[in-house]
Amino acid sequence: MIVLQSQASFRSYGIPYARINRSLAVRREVQSLSFLSGSRPGRWFVWLIYRALNKPLPVGHAAEWMMIPEHSVDQVLETGALRSLYPQDVLEAARRMDQQRREHDERQANQP
């Protein structure tokens, strides 16, 4: 009888603790990889990890790829310029944005 009560109490408290542990694990994962996003090889390494796991990139890493402020990522998602935070979509959007920046710089350089 005591064993059954302890199992019941574990089940009732297991779900919130699992959610807390999961969110802490995600936060630790993002923090542990954040030092890599400052360099080009590091960004590629993070991209490859998330691509292999088929998981969306953290917002901070996506912002680094697109060279925009982190708070602008939501706006880019809303406008449709970025389909999702999955690595392949972020890479495609980053390439488009880079091309647009280059074209803009060329136009500005040609104007007197």
Secondary structure, DSSP 8 states (H G I E B T S, - for coil): -HHHHHHHHHHHHHHHHHHHHHHHHHHHHHHHHHGGGGSHHHHHHHHHHHHHHT----HHHHHHHHTS-GGGHHHHHHHTSS--SSHHHHHHHHHHHHHHHHHHHHHHHH--
